Every structure is written in structure tokens, then in C-alpha cells.
């Protein structure tokens, strides 16, 4: 591929080049280009969408089929399922450089110009017509659909000042100020959250997709654009905020469903890829069991009846949680001047702000409170991963130590070596940490983190008790529930639904 400096600068040079010859560029559409470059990748078995994990056997084959069929398509899925990321990754299937008539707003094909201005320029200058180039990134235009988007935003508007200065009739294309879609000519135009787009705008959109014409303020404008249209939408939006008009839906070639990671391993791989871990302060090590617990939080939340299934639980939840977990461990290591940054269970509770804001709760969850629901989800997640490592471990000796009055507290104000010394006083504790690869002579950070995981798992299974200050003690006897008169008064479900709709911004 030519370098930017060696690219042809005039139409004459372009015609003489092999890479940008008229036979290759004139009739080759964007969808032809996407198809050809995709075929080349398939032949070499190159990864189609690098960084997209868990879709190799589900979503990616459907996208490949849509591109090979030269179809417009929509990605339909809940929040946090990499829909926008996939759409942006389509630019990798475009050519590295594409020529256009210099100074053209809609980046006209020099061999097949749409605009009269460009046809006149080529007729006047001939082979001396200046040529410029678009990169892959410049050929991708994205718009977040909102109810206030207008025809002028997407297609364009008539400019009376241009008309007055040029003496042209308002129906002439020379009087038009182009919107986003014409400026995406010879590229990819993506619309996120398509149902939020007003119905009349959707009508204008499919009209220009198929027929190439649109009416702006009563004047017909014809634009035979060369553009690949891709969309994304959330299934909840069909009933909550809007819908896709039937004619537009009919013109979208494929409706492709995305999904959350199907296995814990896929989720861990995504979270590890997106987490900011190269921080430059000391040595960072995230134990595998901590990664599993963080991911299990999202899986447990998606199964919890108190969490709204229609809104989903975004993959951003474990990513943000792990970032905060690492940050709290980093803060602790800075306070105690420790060289190893090693997250542990207590850091999960410091990450609660990164979890509560990403969950939409059902009525029961709202009544109990977000913090209470999230703490229950943490308990379930920790319990599941605890069973994986310590399911066959006999913890009776440790329980007996607590039953005899022993207590231990995990405090961020204490260095790891101080807590480790106290942990070694608990009979049988260190020996039980073998499934995590921790021994008596392991460094304090690993020993403390592993021991806290073990004790927190025992707490999750009601074998020991724990205070909010991270102090572990013998399991308390079940206490009677407080009198109903002391509880928070119940709220009417209809009032709750109305308040929820108000928060979301629709009636």
C-alpha cells in the first residue's frame, strides 16, 4: 500500500496508478469494499474483530454473513454487550486510503462524482483536478439517536445565504448544507439506540437508503449516496421509549442479537482486557480467585430476582469494580509503603459505588435498598467461588478457634505483616490455604489476602460472623426479627413504578 507522501495528488496521477485505477474505484461501492477485504481476512484466517471476546461462534458469524451479503444490519442487545465497539471495529474492513475530490464535503468519488460542483471542476481542470484521501477512521460517522434529532442533523438543510450569494434556486443542491449522512458518503454511518429516533426521521432515513431522495422543507433533494448503514438498539427501548418503524425495519438486512459472556472465563478475559492495570506504582498482582469473584458478581446479579432483567447487568460492572478494587489495594500499599499491590476481599466492599450505580432494581430490591442488595450479591458470589476452592475443606478447627473466643480484624490501617502474624495464631488456618498456593512461608500480602477469602467464604456459608468493620468472630445465634412497627413502612408498588418512570425520563 502506498504511503501518504507517495499517493497520487491529481486526477491524472490517480488514473495512471494501479492501486486507484478507474476500473477499480469507479463502480466499487463501500459494501463491495467491505466484502472484498473480509474475504481476504477469512482466507488468511485473520481475526475479524480483535478484542471482541465470546462472540466467535455466535455473533461474529452472523455479522460476517451480513457483510458478505452486502446488507445493512442492526445489533440488538442489552447495555454493555460491546455493540458500539463492534460497529467501530468495522472500519478495519475498509481500505487504508480512499481518494476523493479535494474540498468536497461529501467526499465525492473522483471517477463518479455526485455533486454538480465536482463535475464542473473536473470538466474545467481535467487531469489537474486535486485529489485528497480519507483514512479508515475518517470514513466512520456515528450518531447517538435522541428524540430531538432533526432532518437537518442527519440529511441536511437548505441554506438561504448560500442561495442568495450564488443566485441559485432553493431546490438546487448547491444551496444545501449537508448533514451527517451525506458527510458519511463512501463510508460507514452508525446510529446507536435507533428506536429513540423520531418516526418521521426514520422515514427520511430509509427513503434516502433505498431511493436516494428526500424532501427538505418541501424541496426534493436527490442524493445517491454510497454508504453502509449499521445500527444498534436495546430491546427494552422498543416498549420504553420508542420503536423502529416497520418500513425501516424491513429495509435492515439482518437483526443480530448480542449477549453477555456465557462463561466465567469469557467474562474474566473481557474484564482483564478492559481494566486499567498498568499503573506504574509498585508490582500489581491480581489473584485468580479475585478475578473470578469480581466476574461472578455480574453473573450473580444477572440471576438475582431483585435486579431488573430487562435492563440487564452491563459488562462495565465487573470492569469498573476491578478498577476500584485495584485502586483500593493501591491506596493501602501506598499508606504502608508496600511494594506489592495485591487486592483482597475487603477491597470489594470499597468498590460498592462502582456496583450500585450499574444495577436497575425491581420493586423488592428498591424496598431493601441498593446497598443491601449488592451486599447480598457479593455474599453469593464469594460463596460460589469459595466452594470451587474450598468445597472439600474441613473448617471445623478454625470454627472452634472462633467459638473459644478468638477474633481477627482485617484493617486497612494495619500493614499486611501485622495481620499475617495474627493469622498464624489461628490453629489450622494457614494449612487450609493450600488450594490457593499459599504456605506458612508465603509473603504477608498473599497470606492475608488468601486468609480473608477463606474467612469471608465461611461467613458467606454462615460458619462465622463478621462485623461491618471487617472483624471476624464466632457465628452468632439467629436473632428474632424486629417488630413490624419498627421496620420501614412499605411503599405502594404503583407509586414506585411511577417514580421509576420519572427517573428514566418518560411517563
Secondary structure, DSSP 8 states (H G I E B T S, - for coil): ---GGGS--BHHHHHH-STT-HHHHTT--HHHHHHHHHHHHHHHT--SSTT--S-TTTHHHHHHHHHHTT--EEEE--TTSSHHHHHHHGGGGS-SEEEEETT-TT---TTS--SHHHHHHHHHHGGG-BEEEEETGGGEEEEE--TT--HHHHTEEE-HHHHHHHT--TTSGGGEEE-HHHHTTTEEEEEESGGGS-HHHHHHHHHHHHT-EEEETTEEEE----EEEEEEE-TTHHHHT----HHHHHH-SEEEE----SSHHHHHHHHHHHS-----SSEEE--HHHHHHHHHHHHHHHH-TTB-TTT---THHHHHHHHHHHHHHHHHHHHTT-SEEE--HHHHHHTTHHHHTT--B-HHHHHH-HHHHHHHHHHHHHHHHHHHHHTT---HHHHHHHHTT--EE--TTS-HHHHHHHHTTSTTTGGGGGGGT--TTS-HHHHHHHHHHHHHHHHHTTSEEE-TTSEEEE---------GGGS-----HHHHHHHHHHHHT--
